[in-house]
Amino acid sequence: MGKFSDPHVCQCLNRIAALRRNSAVSVYGDRRQTGQQFVDSVLRLASSLRGLGVAPGDVIAISAFNSYLYLEWLLAIAFVGGIAAPLNYRWSLPEAKFAVSLVNPVMLVTDESCESWYAELHSVAMPSLRWYVSLSDSHPSKQPNKTRVLNMHELKHRSERCSPDSYSWAPEGAVIICFTSGTTGKPKGVTISHSALTVQSMAKIAICGYDEHDVYLHTAPLCHIGGLSSAMSMLMVGACHVLMPKFDAYLAIEVIEKWRVTSLITVPAMMADLIRLLRGKECWNGRETVKKILNGGGSLSPALIKGACTIFPKAKILSAYGN
C-alpha cells in the first residue's frame, strides 16, 4: 500500500470506469464488456488473490491465448503487488520448465493452449507453486496433491471487490517479468517496473497519438513486450480493446470490419498476410477506419510499405524498435 505519487499500472482503472462506464472496453468474439464490468472483474479477482494469500512480490506465471481474461489477470496481479510472468504458449515444455524455474511462481494460470504443462511442471521440483488456475472450463486430469486447483468462477465469486485505490506495489516496484528466447538459446527474463512500463506506454501514446476514441486490435501476443506495452497504452487512455486468441489474417480482417478497428500493431509477416488477402479489394471497411499502425519485429520492405499504404490509405505507419 502507500506510495500513491508513484506510477502504478492500475491507476488506469478509475479512468476506464469513468470514460467507459456503459460502453465497451473489451470485445472478444461476440462478448462485449463495459468499462464498469471490466473494472469490477479486475477488482473482484484482486480481492480473491488477496484472500488466497497472494502477497506483494509473489510471482504468478500465466500462459494463455489473448483474451479479456488475460487483461484482467495482468491488472489483478499488479493490483495486489504481485509480479506477472507471462509465458509464451509457443514454447516447448523444456523451455517452459526452465522459465518457471527462474521465477519460482506461487501460482500457474493457463488456458487450453498449454494445459498439459500443468502436470509436467509439477513433476520437477517446484515447491513455490501453491495454486493452479484454469481459464478453460475443464480441469487437468492430473492434479498434484499439494496444489489447489481453482477456476475462474470460484475466484470471481468468492469475495467482494477491492476498493479501486487499494493497490499495492511489489518490492522495487516490479510488475512484470518479460521473457525472450529463440535466437540466443534459453528463455531470459527481464523484470520491468511500474515506472518503466508506464513511461514506455506513455511514449507510445505520445508518438502514435492513441486516445480514448481508439478501437485497438490485439494482434501481438500478451506474453510479448510489444503486445504488453501497447495494451497498457490503450488501458491508460481508456480505449476499446478487440481481442482474438492469436493472429489469423482472415479473422483479423473480419474483426477490423465488424468492430471498425482504428489501430493495430504488426510485424512484417503479419502485414504480408494482410496485403496478400486484401490485394485488389477496393471496398473493404478497414480502408476508412484504420488510422494508426505500429510495426515492429523488423522493418517493412519498400514493397510491404507500398502494399500497406494501398490497403490502409488513411493510416500513419510507424516503426518501433525494442517496443
C-alpha positions as CSV (number, residue, x, y, z in Angstrom):
1,M,0.0,0.0,0.0
2,G,1.0,3.5,0.1
3,K,3.2,5.5,-2.4
4,F,0.4,6.9,-4.4
5,S,2.5,9.5,-6.1
6,D,4.5,6.7,-7.7
7,P,3.3,5.1,-11.0
8,H,1.1,2.0,-10.8
9,V,-0.4,0.3,-13.8
10,C,-3.8,0.1,-12.0
11,Q,-4.1,3.8,-11.9
12,C,-5.9,3.4,-15.2
13,L,-8.9,1.7,-13.6
14,N,-10.7,4.8,-12.4
15,R,-10.4,6.4,-15.8
16,I,-11.7,3.3,-17.6
17,A,-14.7,3.2,-15.2
18,A,-15.4,6.9,-15.8
19,L,-14.9,7.0,-19.5
20,R,-16.4,3.7,-20.5
21,R,-18.9,3.0,-17.7
22,N,-21.6,1.9,-20.2
23,S,-19.6,1.4,-23.4
24,A,-17.4,-1.4,-24.5
25,V,-13.8,-1.6,-23.2
26,S,-13.2,-5.1,-24.4
27,V,-14.6,-7.2,-27.2
28,Y,-13.8,-10.9,-27.5
29,G,-15.8,-12.9,-30.1
30,D,-19.3,-11.8,-29.5
31,R,-18.7,-10.9,-25.9
32,R,-18.7,-7.2,-25.0
33,Q,-17.6,-5.9,-21.7
34,T,-18.2,-2.4,-20.5
35,G,-15.7,-0.4,-18.6
36,Q,-17.5,-0.8,-15.3
37,Q,-17.8,-4.6,-15.8
38,F,-14.1,-4.8,-16.7
39,V,-13.1,-2.8,-13.6
40,D,-15.4,-4.8,-11.4
41,S,-13.9,-8.1,-12.7
42,V,-10.4,-6.9,-12.0
43,L,-11.2,-5.8,-8.5
44,R,-13.1,-9.0,-7.6
45,L,-10.2,-11.1,-9.0
46,A,-7.7,-9.0,-7.0
47,S,-9.8,-9.4,-3.8
48,S,-9.8,-13.2,-4.4
49,L,-6.0,-13.2,-4.8
50,R,-5.5,-11.3,-1.6
51,G,-7.9,-13.7,0.1
52,L,-5.9,-16.7,-1.0
53,G,-2.8,-15.1,0.5
54,V,-1.0,-13.8,-2.6
55,A,1.4,-11.2,-1.2
56,P,3.4,-8.3,-2.7
57,G,6.4,-9.6,-4.5
58,D,4.8,-13.0,-5.3
59,V,5.1,-14.2,-8.9
60,I,2.2,-15.5,-10.9
61,A,3.0,-17.2,-14.1
62,I,0.4,-17.1,-16.9
63,S,0.4,-18.8,-20.3
64,A,-2.7,-18.4,-22.5
65,F,-4.0,-17.1,-25.7
66,N,-5.1,-13.4,-25.8
67,S,-8.4,-12.7,-24.2
68,Y,-10.2,-10.3,-21.9
69,L,-9.4,-12.6,-19.1
70,Y,-5.6,-12.2,-19.8
71,L,-6.0,-8.4,-19.5
72,E,-7.9,-8.8,-16.2
73,W,-5.3,-11.1,-14.8
74,L,-2.4,-8.8,-15.6
75,L,-4.1,-5.9,-13.8
76,A,-5.3,-8.0,-10.9
77,I,-1.9,-9.4,-10.3
78,A,-0.4,-5.9,-10.3
79,F,-3.2,-4.6,-8.1
80,V,-2.2,-6.9,-5.2
81,G,1.5,-6.1,-5.6
82,G,2.2,-9.4,-7.5
83,I,4.6,-9.8,-10.4
84,A,3.1,-11.3,-13.6
85,A,5.4,-13.7,-15.5
86,P,3.7,-14.2,-19.0
87,L,5.0,-17.4,-20.5
88,N,5.0,-18.0,-24.3
89,Y,2.4,-20.6,-25.2
90,R,4.6,-21.5,-28.3
91,W,7.4,-22.7,-26.0
92,S,8.4,-26.3,-25.8
93,L,7.9,-28.0,-22.5
94,P,11.7,-27.8,-21.6
95,E,11.7,-24.0,-22.3
96,A,8.6,-23.6,-20.1
97,K,10.2,-25.6,-17.3
98,F,13.4,-23.5,-17.5
99,A,11.5,-20.2,-17.4
100,V,9.3,-21.3,-14.5
101,S,12.4,-22.4,-12.5
102,L,13.8,-18.9,-12.9
103,V,10.9,-17.1,-11.3
104,N,9.5,-19.5,-8.7
105,P,5.8,-18.7,-9.1
106,V,3.3,-19.2,-6.4
107,M,0.6,-19.7,-9.0
108,L,0.3,-21.0,-12.6
109,V,-2.6,-19.8,-14.8
110,T,-3.2,-21.5,-18.1
111,D,-5.9,-22.0,-20.7
112,E,-6.4,-24.8,-23.2
113,S,-3.3,-23.7,-25.2
114,C,-0.9,-25.3,-22.7
115,E,-2.9,-27.1,-20.0
116,S,-0.6,-30.1,-20.5
117,W,2.2,-28.1,-18.9
118,Y,0.5,-28.3,-15.5
119,A,1.2,-31.9,-14.6
120,E,4.7,-31.7,-16.2
121,L,5.8,-28.6,-14.3
122,H,4.8,-30.3,-11.1
123,S,7.0,-33.3,-12.0
124,V,10.0,-31.1,-11.4
125,A,10.9,-29.7,-8.0
126,M,8.7,-26.6,-7.8
127,P,8.0,-26.1,-4.1
128,S,6.9,-22.5,-4.6
129,L,3.8,-23.5,-6.7
130,R,0.7,-23.4,-4.4
131,W,-2.2,-22.8,-6.8
132,Y,-3.2,-23.7,-10.3
133,V,-5.9,-21.8,-12.2
134,S,-7.6,-23.0,-15.3
135,L,-9.1,-20.4,-17.6
136,S,-10.9,-23.0,-19.6
137,D,-14.0,-25.0,-18.5
138,S,-12.1,-28.2,-17.8
139,H,-9.6,-29.2,-15.1
140,P,-6.4,-31.1,-15.9
141,S,-6.7,-34.8,-15.5
142,K,-3.6,-35.0,-13.2
143,Q,-3.8,-32.9,-10.1
144,P,-0.8,-32.9,-7.7
145,N,-1.9,-33.3,-4.0
146,K,-0.2,-30.2,-2.7
147,T,-1.6,-27.7,-5.2
148,R,-5.1,-26.3,-5.0
149,V,-6.9,-26.2,-8.4
150,L,-9.2,-23.2,-8.9
151,N,-11.4,-22.0,-11.8
152,M,-12.4,-18.5,-12.7
153,H,-16.0,-18.9,-11.4
154,E,-14.6,-19.7,-7.9
155,L,-12.2,-16.8,-7.9
156,K,-14.6,-14.1,-9.2
157,H,-17.5,-15.0,-6.9
158,R,-15.7,-15.7,-3.7
159,S,-15.5,-12.2,-2.3
160,E,-16.4,-8.6,-2.6
161,R,-14.4,-6.3,-4.9
162,C,-11.4,-4.4,-3.6
163,S,-11.5,-0.6,-3.3
164,P,-10.2,0.8,-6.6
165,D,-7.4,2.8,-4.8
166,S,-6.2,0.0,-2.5
167,Y,-3.5,-1.3,-4.9
168,S,-0.1,-2.4,-3.6
169,W,3.5,-2.4,-5.0
170,A,6.0,-5.3,-5.2
171,P,9.5,-4.6,-3.8
172,E,11.4,-2.2,-6.0
173,G,8.2,-1.5,-8.0
174,A,8.4,-4.7,-10.1
175,V,5.3,-5.6,-12.1
176,I,6.2,-7.9,-14.9
177,I,8.9,-10.4,-15.8
178,C,9.1,-10.4,-19.6
179,F,10.8,-13.3,-21.3
180,T,12.5,-13.6,-24.6
181,S,14.0,-16.7,-26.3
182,G,14.9,-18.2,-29.6
183,T,17.9,-16.8,-31.4
184,T,20.2,-16.9,-28.4
185,G,19.1,-20.0,-26.6
186,K,17.2,-20.5,-23.4
187,P,14.5,-18.1,-22.2
188,K,15.8,-15.0,-20.4
189,G,13.6,-12.9,-18.1
190,V,13.8,-9.2,-17.5
191,T,12.0,-7.5,-14.6
192,I,10.0,-4.4,-15.6
193,S,8.8,-1.9,-13.1
194,H,5.6,0.0,-13.0
195,S,7.6,3.2,-13.8
196,A,9.3,1.6,-16.8
197,L,6.1,0.1,-18.3
198,T,4.2,3.4,-17.7
199,V,6.9,5.5,-19.4
200,Q,7.1,3.1,-22.3
201,S,3.4,3.2,-22.7
202,M,3.2,7.0,-22.5
203,A,5.8,7.2,-25.2
204,K,3.6,5.1,-27.5
205,I,0.6,7.3,-26.6
206,A,2.6,10.4,-27.5
207,I,4.1,9.2,-30.7
208,C,1.2,7.1,-32.1
209,G,-1.5,9.5,-31.0
210,Y,-3.6,6.9,-29.1
211,D,-6.7,8.2,-27.3
212,E,-10.0,7.1,-25.8
213,H,-11.6,7.0,-29.2
214,D,-9.4,4.2,-30.5
215,V,-10.6,0.7,-31.1
216,Y,-7.4,-1.3,-30.8
217,L,-7.0,-4.8,-32.3
218,H,-4.6,-7.0,-30.3
219,T,-2.6,-8.8,-33.0
220,A,0.5,-9.4,-30.8
221,P,0.5,-11.9,-28.0
222,L,0.3,-10.5,-24.5
223,C,3.3,-12.5,-23.5
224,H,5.5,-10.2,-25.7
225,I,6.6,-6.8,-24.6
226,G,5.2,-5.2,-27.8
227,G,1.8,-6.6,-27.0
228,L,2.0,-5.8,-23.3
229,S,3.1,-2.2,-23.6
230,S,0.6,-1.5,-26.4
231,A,-2.2,-3.0,-24.2
232,M,-1.0,-0.8,-21.4
233,S,-1.1,2.3,-23.6
234,M,-4.7,1.6,-24.6
235,L,-5.7,0.9,-20.9
236,M,-4.2,4.2,-19.9
237,V,-6.1,6.2,-22.5
238,G,-9.3,4.3,-22.0
239,A,-9.6,2.9,-25.5
240,C,-11.6,-0.2,-26.6
241,H,-9.7,-3.5,-26.9
242,V,-10.7,-6.0,-29.5
243,L,-9.1,-9.4,-28.8
244,M,-8.7,-12.6,-30.8
245,P,-6.9,-15.7,-29.4
246,K,-3.9,-15.4,-31.8
247,F,-3.2,-13.7,-35.0
248,D,-5.0,-15.0,-38.1
249,A,-5.1,-12.8,-41.1
250,Y,-8.6,-13.9,-42.2
251,L,-10.1,-13.4,-38.7
252,A,-8.2,-10.1,-38.3
253,I,-9.8,-8.7,-41.5
254,E,-13.2,-9.8,-40.3
255,V,-12.8,-8.3,-36.9
256,I,-11.4,-5.0,-38.3
257,E,-14.5,-4.6,-40.4
258,K,-17.0,-5.7,-37.8
259,W,-15.7,-3.5,-35.0
260,R,-14.4,-0.6,-37.0
261,V,-10.8,-1.0,-35.7
262,T,-8.8,2.2,-35.8
263,S,-5.3,0.9,-34.7
264,L,-3.2,-2.2,-34.5
265,I,0.4,-3.4,-34.4
266,T,2.1,-5.6,-37.0
267,V,5.3,-7.4,-37.8
268,P,6.4,-7.8,-41.4
269,A,4.9,-11.3,-41.8
270,M,1.5,-10.2,-40.5
271,M,1.5,-7.2,-42.9
272,A,2.4,-9.5,-45.8
273,D,-0.5,-11.8,-44.9
274,L,-2.9,-8.9,-44.8
275,I,-1.7,-7.5,-48.1
276,R,-2.0,-10.9,-49.8
277,L,-5.6,-11.3,-48.7
278,L,-6.7,-7.7,-49.4
279,R,-4.9,-7.2,-52.7
280,G,-7.4,-5.9,-55.2
281,K,-10.2,-5.4,-52.7
282,E,-11.1,-1.8,-53.2
283,C,-14.2,-1.8,-51.0
284,W,-13.4,-3.0,-47.5
285,N,-14.2,-1.1,-44.4
286,G,-10.7,-1.1,-42.9
287,R,-9.6,1.3,-45.6
288,E,-11.5,4.0,-43.9
289,T,-11.3,3.1,-40.2
290,V,-7.7,2.1,-39.6
291,K,-5.7,5.2,-38.8
292,K,-2.6,4.0,-36.8
293,I,-0.3,1.1,-37.4
294,L,2.8,0.4,-35.4
295,N,5.2,-2.1,-36.9
296,G,7.9,-3.9,-35.0
297,G,9.9,-7.1,-35.2
298,G,11.9,-5.9,-38.2
299,S,11.4,-3.1,-40.8
300,L,8.9,-3.2,-43.6
301,S,10.4,-3.6,-47.1
302,P,9.6,-1.0,-49.7
303,A,7.2,-3.5,-51.3
304,L,5.4,-4.0,-48.0
305,I,5.2,-0.3,-47.3
306,K,3.6,0.2,-50.7
307,G,1.2,-2.6,-50.1
308,A,0.3,-1.3,-46.7
309,C,-0.4,2.2,-48.0
310,T,-2.7,0.6,-50.6
311,I,-4.9,-1.4,-48.1
312,F,-4.7,1.2,-45.3
313,P,-4.6,4.5,-47.2
314,K,-5.8,6.6,-44.2
315,A,-3.3,5.1,-41.7
316,K,0.0,6.5,-40.5
317,I,2.5,3.7,-40.3
318,L,5.2,3.9,-37.6
319,S,8.2,1.7,-36.9
320,A,9.1,0.6,-33.4
321,Y,12.5,-0.6,-32.2
322,G,12.7,-2.5,-28.9
323,N,8.9,-2.0,-28.5
